[in-house]
Amino acid sequence: MLTICLLAPVRVSFLFSTLTLPMTRSIRRAVSVLLTFFLTLFLTVSLAVAQDRPEEGGHELQVWTGGGRSVPGGTKDTSVWNAGVRYGWILTAPHGPGFLNGRFEYAVDAVPAFVVFQPKNTAYGAGVNPVGLKWIFATRGDVAPYLELNGGTLFTTHEVPAGTSTINFTSGAAFGLHFLGERAWSVEVRYMHISNSGLTTPNPGINTVQVRLGFGKFFGKK
């Protein structure tokens, strides 16, 4: 385990040193540092901690990636791809009536890779989602549905949408499924709104529907 964790920063640094994407030096450095830290953390937890189901007092660690297209209500002909790392806290035991019975999780996402494909250019960026409110429905089987609301900030190398701002805010809602086993996989459909919240005028925003895949584990209190 120690050998893998020591090699992770070297491999990540080598990967980003060979990229030719038109990202600024500061963004490349920040992305490399974030990926190195979270990859090391993920490998350490994956190798040292036994799998657990979502449980009050436990935690979630996940790496994820997703992408999708713009939908009506904002800027058209735009696609997005993003990848990140999540750390969550399971705050409650199951409660609620009937099929709504579930656990509440608070989560934070680091998003070191966010790409916006626009007709005028391709914008590269990174962000953080400090607010993740997740309801995991309590089930007896190995499939756990969930609902989520989240929000964050996005910084990009080009204005998103074109002609607006390089600083934007993101908000979204998702429905997904956790597949529990030795590791926890997830698949979800996510609506995400990207907007600068009036920092510039005009502010058309971008509305997207994305599919996201995640791989991680729940661990902690038993």
Backbone hydrogen bonds in HBPLUS format (Angstrom, degrees):
<---DONOR---> <-ACCEPTOR-->    atom                        ^
c    i                          cat <-CA-CA->   ^        H-A-AA   ^      H-
h    n   atom  resd res      DA  || num        DHA   H-A  angle D-A-AA Bond
n    s   type  num  typ     dist DA aas  dist angle  dist       angle   num
A0005-CYS N   A0001-MET O   3.05 MM   4  6.29 164.4  2.07 154.4 158.4     1
A0006-LEU N   A0002-LEU O   2.99 MM   4  6.17 148.9  2.08 146.0 154.3     2
A0007-LEU N   A0003-THR O   3.01 MM   4  6.21 145.9  2.13 145.2 154.5     3
A0008-ALA N   A0004-ILE O   3.03 MM   4  6.18 139.9  2.20 147.5 157.6     4
A0011-ARG N   A0007-LEU O   3.04 MM   4  6.31 163.0  2.07 162.6 167.1     5
A0012-VAL N   A0008-ALA O   3.01 MM   4  6.18 166.5  2.03 158.8 162.5     6
A0013-SER N   A0009-PRO O   2.95 MM   4  5.99 164.2  1.97 146.9 151.6     7
A0014-PHE N   A0010-VAL O   2.98 MM   4  6.15 156.0  2.04 145.8 152.6     8
A0015-LEU N   A0011-ARG O   2.95 MM   4  6.15 156.1  2.00 146.8 153.2     9
A0016-PHE N   A0012-VAL O   3.13 MM   4  6.42 163.2  2.16 156.0 158.1    10
A0017-SER N   A0013-SER O   3.02 MM   4  6.12 138.1  2.20 141.3 152.9    11
A0018-THR N   A0015-LEU O   3.26 MM   3  5.55 147.7  2.37 102.2 111.0    12
A0023-MET N   A0021-LEU O   2.71 MM   2  5.56 140.9  1.86 106.6  94.8    13
A0028-ARG N   A0024-THR O   3.04 MM   4  6.32 165.0  2.07 156.7 161.0    14
A0029-ARG N   A0025-ARG O   2.97 MM   4  6.14 158.7  2.02 147.8 153.7    15
A0030-ALA N   A0026-SER O   2.98 MM   4  6.16 158.5  2.02 144.2 150.2    16
A0031-VAL N   A0027-ILE O   2.86 MM   4  6.02 163.9  1.89 154.3 158.6    17
A0032-SER N   A0028-ARG O   2.96 MM   4  6.10 161.9  1.99 148.2 153.2    18
A0033-VAL N   A0029-ARG O   3.01 MM   4  6.22 163.3  2.04 150.6 154.6    19
A0034-LEU N   A0030-ALA O   2.97 MM   4  6.12 167.1  1.98 152.1 155.8    20
A0035-LEU N   A0031-VAL O   2.93 MM   4  6.05 169.5  1.94 154.5 157.6    21
A0036-THR N   A0032-SER O   2.96 MM   4  6.03 159.6  2.00 146.4 152.5    22
A0037-PHE N   A0033-VAL O   3.00 MM   4  6.18 166.5  2.02 151.8 155.0    23
A0038-PHE N   A0034-LEU O   2.98 MM   4  6.16 177.9  1.98 159.1 159.7    24
A0039-LEU N   A0035-LEU O   2.83 MM   4  5.73 154.0  1.90 145.6 153.3    25
A0040-THR N   A0036-THR O   3.06 MM   4  6.09 160.4  2.10 144.0 149.5    26
A0041-LEU N   A0037-PHE O   2.97 MM   4  6.21 159.8  2.01 147.7 153.8    27
A0042-PHE N   A0038-PHE O   2.84 MM   4  5.92 158.8  1.88 142.9 148.9    28
A0043-LEU N   A0039-LEU O   2.95 MM   4  6.11 164.6  1.97 150.7 154.3    29
A0044-THR N   A0040-THR O   2.99 MM   4  6.14 159.1  2.04 147.8 153.8    30
A0045-VAL N   A0041-LEU O   3.04 MM   4  6.25 167.8  2.05 153.8 156.1    31
A0046-SER N   A0042-PHE O   2.88 MM   4  5.95 163.1  1.91 151.5 157.0    32
A0047-LEU N   A0043-LEU O   3.05 MM   4  6.08 154.8  2.12 146.1 151.1    33
A0048-ALA N   A0044-THR O   3.04 MM   4  5.98 139.2  2.21 142.0 152.8    34
A0049-VAL N   A0045-VAL O   2.99 MM   4  5.47 147.0  2.11 147.8 149.1    35
A0052-ASP N   A0218-PHE O   2.93 MM 166  5.15 129.6  2.19 150.1 150.7    36
A0058-GLY N   A0055-GLU O   2.83 MM   3  5.36 155.0  1.89 146.3 147.1    37
A0057-GLY N   A0090-ILE O   2.93 MM  33  5.59 162.5  1.96 153.0 152.0    38
A0090-ILE N   A0058-GLY O   3.03 MM  32  5.35 172.8  2.04 137.7 139.7    39
A0059-HIS N   A0219-PHE O   2.70 MM 160  5.39 158.7  1.75 166.7 172.4    40
A0219-PHE N   A0059-HIS O   2.93 MM 160  5.39 157.8  1.98 144.2 150.9    41
A0060-GLU N   A0088-GLY O   2.97 MM  28  4.72 151.2  2.05 121.8 125.5    42
A0088-GLY N   A0060-GLU O   2.83 MM  28  4.72 157.7  1.88 138.1 142.6    43
A0061-LEU N   A0217-LYS O   3.02 MM 156  5.65 163.9  2.05 163.3 168.4    44
A0217-LYS N   A0061-LEU O   2.94 MM 156  5.65 151.4  2.02 155.7 165.1    45
A0062-GLN N   A0086-ARG O   3.04 MM  24  5.04 158.1  2.09 140.3 143.1    46
A0086-ARG N   A0062-GLN O   2.71 MM  24  5.04 165.0  1.73 154.2 158.7    47
A0063-VAL N   A0215-PHE O   2.97 MM 152  5.54 169.9  1.98 152.5 151.6    48
A0215-PHE N   A0063-VAL O   2.90 MM 152  5.54 160.1  1.93 163.8 170.6    49
A0064-TRP N   A0084-GLY O   2.96 MM  20  5.47 162.6  1.99 150.0 151.6    50
A0084-GLY N   A0064-TRP O   2.96 MM  20  5.47 157.3  2.02 142.5 148.3    51
A0065-THR N   A0213-LEU O   2.97 MM 148  5.61 156.1  2.03 159.5 167.3    52
A0213-LEU N   A0065-THR O   2.87 MM 148  5.61 166.9  1.88 168.9 166.3    53
A0066-GLY N   A0082-ASN O   2.92 MM  16  5.59 159.1  1.97 162.1 164.6    54
A0082-ASN N   A0066-GLY O   2.92 MM  16  5.59 163.0  1.95 161.5 163.5    55
A0067-GLY N   A0211-VAL O   3.17 MM 144  5.80 149.7  2.27 144.1 148.4    56
A0211-VAL N   A0067-GLY O   3.04 MM 144  5.80 158.5  2.09 152.9 149.3    57
A0068-GLY N   A0080-VAL O   3.05 MM  12  5.61 150.2  2.14 144.0 150.3    58
A0080-VAL N   A0068-GLY O   3.02 MM  12  5.61 160.2  2.06 150.6 154.3    59
A0209-VAL N   A0069-ARG O   3.09 MM 140  5.95 154.2  2.16 163.1 165.3    60
A0070-SER N   A0078-THR O   2.80 MM   8  5.31 135.8  1.99 167.6 170.6    61
A0071-VAL N   A0207-ASN O   2.76 MM 136  5.61 148.8  1.85 145.1 149.5    62
A0075-THR N   A0205-GLY O   2.88 MM 130  6.11 164.6  1.91 148.5 152.5    63
A0079-SER N   A0117-PHE O   3.08 MM  38  5.02 159.8  2.12 137.5 143.5    64
A0117-PHE N   A0079-SER O   2.75 MM  38  5.02 159.3  1.79 149.1 154.9    65
A0081-TRP N   A0115-VAL O   2.94 MM  34  5.21 150.7  2.03 148.3 154.4    66
A0115-VAL N   A0081-TRP O   2.74 MM  34  5.21 173.3  1.74 167.8 170.0    67
A0083-ALA N   A0113-ALA O   2.90 MM  30  5.35 150.4  1.99 153.8 155.5    68
A0085-VAL N   A0110-ALA O   2.92 MM  25  5.38 154.5  1.99 152.7 161.2    69
A0110-ALA N   A0085-VAL O   2.93 MM  25  5.38 161.7  1.96 158.6 163.2    70
A0087-TYR N   A0108-VAL O   3.04 MM  21  5.58 158.3  2.09 156.3 163.2    71
A0108-VAL N   A0087-TYR O   2.99 MM  21  5.58 159.1  2.04 148.7 153.9    72
A0089-TRP N   A0106-TYR O   2.76 MM  17  5.31 160.4  1.80 155.3 161.3    73
A0106-TYR N   A0089-TRP O   2.98 MM  17  5.31 157.5  2.03 151.3 153.1    74
A0091-LEU N   A0104-PHE O   2.86 MM  13  5.73 149.1  1.95 156.6 166.9    75
A0095-HIS N   A0102-GLY O   3.01 MM   7  5.56 150.7  2.10 139.2 142.4    76
A0102-GLY N   A0095-HIS O   3.07 MM   7  5.56 162.4  2.10 136.8 137.3    77
A0100-LEU N   A0097-PRO O   2.94 MM   3  5.55 141.4  2.09 149.2 149.4    78
A0101-ASN N   A0098-GLY O   3.12 MM   3  5.71 167.0  2.14 118.7 122.1    79
A0138-ALA N   A0101-ASN O   2.88 MM  37  5.80 165.9  1.90 130.4 135.2    80
A0103-ARG N   A0136-ILE O   2.81 MM  33  5.20 157.2  1.86 146.7 149.4    81
A0136-ILE N   A0103-ARG O   2.87 MM  33  5.20 158.2  1.92 157.2 159.8    82
A0105-GLU N   A0134-LYS O   2.79 MM  29  4.99 164.9  1.81 154.8 156.9    83
A0134-LYS N   A0105-GLU O   2.94 MM  29  4.99 168.3  1.95 160.7 159.4    84
A0107-ALA N   A0132-GLY O   2.89 MM  25  4.63 156.8  1.94 132.2 138.4    85
A0109-ASP N   A0129-ASN O   2.99 MM  20  4.91 165.3  2.01 137.3 141.3    86
A0129-ASN N   A0109-ASP O   2.85 MM  20  4.91 171.0  1.86 147.7 150.7    87
A0111-VAL N   A0127-GLY O   2.91 MM  16  4.94 159.4  1.96 145.0 142.2    88
A0127-GLY N   A0111-VAL O   2.77 MM  16  4.94 158.6  1.81 140.7 147.9    89
A0114-PHE N   A0125-GLY O   2.98 MM  11  4.98 134.8  2.19 139.1 134.1    90
A0125-GLY N   A0114-PHE O   2.75 MM  11  4.98 132.3  1.97 149.0 161.1    91
A0116-VAL N   A0123-ALA O   2.84 MM   7  5.06 164.4  1.86 150.7 156.0    92
A0123-ALA N   A0116-VAL O   2.87 MM   7  5.06 158.7  1.92 152.5 152.5    93
A0118-GLN N   A0121-ASN O   2.85 MM   3  5.22 146.9  1.96 154.9 164.0    94
A0157-THR N   A0124-TYR O   2.76 MM  33  5.48 143.3  1.89 149.1 160.6    95
A0126-ALA N   A0155-PHE O   2.96 MM  29  5.58 146.4  2.08 153.5 163.4    96
A0155-PHE N   A0126-ALA O   2.90 MM  29  5.58 171.7  1.91 162.5 165.2    97
A0128-VAL N   A0153-THR O   3.11 MM  25  5.65 147.0  2.23 147.0 156.9    98
A0153-THR N   A0128-VAL O   2.92 MM  25  5.65 156.9  1.97 157.9 161.8    99
A0151-GLY N   A0131-VAL O   2.94 MM  20  5.37 146.2  2.05 147.7 153.5   100
A0133-LEU N   A0149-LEU O   2.78 MM  16  5.22 172.7  1.78 172.6 171.9   101
A0149-LEU N   A0133-LEU O   2.90 MM  16  5.22 155.2  1.96 146.7 154.9   102
A0135-TRP N   A0147-LEU O   2.84 MM  12  5.27 166.7  1.86 157.5 162.0   103
A0147-LEU N   A0135-TRP O   2.99 MM  12  5.27 151.8  2.07 141.9 149.7   104
A0137-PHE N   A0145-PRO O   2.93 MM   8  5.61 151.0  2.01 149.9 159.0   105
A0180-LEU N   A0142-ASP O   2.69 MM  38  4.86 162.3  1.72 154.6 157.2   106
A0144-ALA N   A0178-HIS O   2.87 MM  34  4.95 158.9  1.91 140.8 148.0   107
A0178-HIS N   A0144-ALA O   2.87 MM  34  4.95 161.6  1.90 130.2 136.4   108
A0146-TYR N   A0176-GLY O   2.92 MM  30  5.42 145.0  2.04 147.7 145.7   109
A0176-GLY N   A0146-TYR O   3.05 MM  30  5.42 165.1  2.08 148.4 152.2   110
A0148-GLU N   A0174-ALA O   3.01 MM  26  5.10 145.7  2.13 147.6 146.6   111
A0174-ALA N   A0148-GLU O   2.93 MM  26  5.10 151.4  2.01 140.3 144.4   112
A0150-ASN N   A0172-GLY O   3.09 MM  22  5.44 158.6  2.13 139.5 141.7   113
A0172-GLY N   A0150-ASN O   2.95 MM  22  5.44 150.1  2.04 153.1 151.5   114
A0152-GLY N   A0170-THR O   2.81 MM  18  5.08 151.2  1.89 141.0 144.6   115
A0170-THR N   A0152-GLY O   2.90 MM  18  5.08 160.6  1.94 122.1 128.6   116
A0154-LEU N   A0168-ASN O   2.77 MM  14  5.07 167.0  1.78 144.8 144.3   117
A0168-ASN N   A0154-LEU O   2.88 MM  14  5.07 168.7  1.90 155.7 158.3   118
A0156-THR N   A0166-THR O   3.01 MM  10  5.13 158.0  2.06 146.7 151.9   119
A0160-VAL N   A0165-SER O   2.88 MM   5  5.83 163.4  1.91 149.7 144.0   120
A0164-THR N   A0161-PRO O   3.17 MM   3  5.83 134.2  2.39 150.1 147.5   121
A0169-PHE N   A0195-SER O   2.62 MM  26  5.39 166.6  1.64 150.2 154.0   122
A0195-SER N   A0169-PHE O   2.99 MM  26  5.39 161.9  2.03 152.7 158.6   123
A0171-SER N   A0193-HIS O   3.04 MM  22  5.32 149.1  2.14 145.0 153.7   124
A0193-HIS N   A0171-SER O   2.76 MM  22  5.32 169.1  1.77 166.6 170.5   125
A0173-ALA N   A0191-TYR O   2.99 MM  18  5.39 145.6  2.11 143.2 153.9   126
A0191-TYR N   A0173-ALA O   2.85 MM  18  5.39 168.1  1.86 168.5 170.0   127
A0175-PHE N   A0189-VAL O   3.11 MM  14  5.66 157.0  2.17 155.5 161.4   128
A0189-VAL N   A0175-PHE O   2.98 MM  14  5.66 160.2  2.02 160.0 160.0   129
A0177-LEU N   A0187-VAL O   2.91 MM  10  5.59 153.2  1.98 154.5 162.0   130
A0187-VAL N   A0177-LEU O   3.13 MM  10  5.59 147.2  2.24 145.7 155.6   131
A0179-PHE N   A0185-TRP O   2.69 MM   6  5.06 166.7  1.71 149.8 153.4   132
A0185-TRP N   A0179-PHE O   3.06 MM   6  5.06 158.9  2.11 143.6 142.6   133
A0184-ALA N   A0216-GLY O   2.83 MM  32  5.18 170.2  1.84 139.2 138.5   134
A0216-GLY N   A0184-ALA O   2.88 MM  32  5.18 148.9  1.98 145.7 155.3   135
A0186-SER N   A0214-GLY O   2.97 MM  28  4.86 147.3  2.08 135.9 132.8   136
A0214-GLY N   A0186-SER O   2.96 MM  28  4.86 160.1  2.00 136.4 136.8   137
A0188-GLU N   A0212-ARG O   3.02 MM  24  5.34 148.3  2.12 151.4 157.5   138
A0212-ARG N   A0188-GLU O   3.03 MM  24  5.34 163.2  2.06 143.6 148.8   139
A0190-ARG N   A0210-GLN O   2.83 MM  20  5.06 168.5  1.84 147.7 151.4   140
A0210-GLN N   A0190-ARG O   2.72 MM  20  5.06 167.0  1.73 155.3 160.0   141
A0192-MET N   A0208-THR O   2.93 MM  16  5.24 162.3  1.96 142.1 147.9   142
A0208-THR N   A0192-MET O   2.83 MM  16  5.24 161.4  1.86 155.8 161.8   143
A0194-ILE N   A0206-ILE O   2.77 MM  12  5.03 163.2  1.80 153.3 159.0   144
A0206-ILE N   A0194-ILE O   2.82 MM  12  5.03 148.7  1.92 144.9 153.0   145
A0199-LEU N   A0196-ASN O   3.08 MM   3  5.50 153.9  2.15 114.4 122.0   146
